[in-house]
Amino acid sequence: VHTKLVDALRKDGVEVINPEGQAFDALEAQAVSTVDDATVPDETVAQVYQLGYRMGEKVLRPAMVTVTTGGPKRPPEPEDSGDE
């Protein structure tokens, strides 16, 4: 039943948000706790408690996650130059 429901939602454009191992994004995830981990960059999603859902650009429900602290600073992401 769960698989059929998820497949039906995907057909309508609903996507699952699973940010595990990615940089924490406060627009897509809600941090419910932190954990010290010096082996990964700061503010990396360590564990996902509850998956989130998005439809197009709109977040229907943010993911509930644990975020790391105490690691090296994350390098800045390269900006798009806009050349097309």
FENVENJO-V416460 format. One record per pair of residues at least 12 apart in sequence whose ideal C-beta (glycine too) atoms are under 6 Angstrom apart, sorted by sequence separation. I is the first residue (numbers start at 1). J is the second residue. D is the distance in Angstrom with one decimal. If there is no record, write none. Layout:
i=I j=J d=D
i=I j=J d=D
This chain:
i=51 j=63 d=5.7
i=50 j=64 d=4.1
i=48 j=63 d=5.6
i=49 j=64 d=4.4
i=48 j=65 d=5.3
i=24 j=43 d=4.4
i=47 j=66 d=4.3
i=45 j=65 d=4.7
i=46 j=66 d=4.7
i=24 j=45 d=5.6
i=46 j=68 d=5.0
i=22 j=45 d=5.6
i=43 j=67 d=5.6
i=44 j=68 d=4.7
i=20 j=45 d=5.5
i=19 j=45 d=4.6
i=20 j=48 d=4.9
i=40 j=68 d=5.4
i=42 j=71 d=5.0
i=18 j=48 d=5.9
i=41 j=71 d=5.1
i=28 j=59 d=5.8
i=35 j=66 d=5.4
i=37 j=68 d=4.3
i=40 j=71 d=5.1
i=41 j=72 d=5.5
i=42 j=73 d=5.8
i=30 j=62 d=4.7
i=32 j=64 d=5.2
i=38 j=70 d=5.1
i=42 j=74 d=6.0
i=18 j=51 d=5.6
i=29 j=62 d=5.3
i=33 j=66 d=4.9
i=34 j=67 d=5.3
i=35 j=68 d=5.9
i=36 j=69 d=5.8
i=38 j=71 d=5.2
i=41 j=74 d=4.1
i=28 j=62 d=5.8
i=29 j=63 d=4.4
i=30 j=64 d=5.3
i=31 j=65 d=5.9
i=36 j=70 d=4.4
i=37 j=71 d=5.9
i=16 j=51 d=5.4
i=17 j=52 d=3.4
i=34 j=69 d=4.9
i=29 j=65 d=4.8
i=31 j=67 d=4.6
i=17 j=54 d=5.6
i=14 j=53 d=5.6
i=15 j=54 d=4.9
i=14 j=55 d=5.1
i=13 j=55 d=5.3
i=24 j=67 d=4.9
i=19 j=63 d=5.8
i=17 j=63 d=4.8
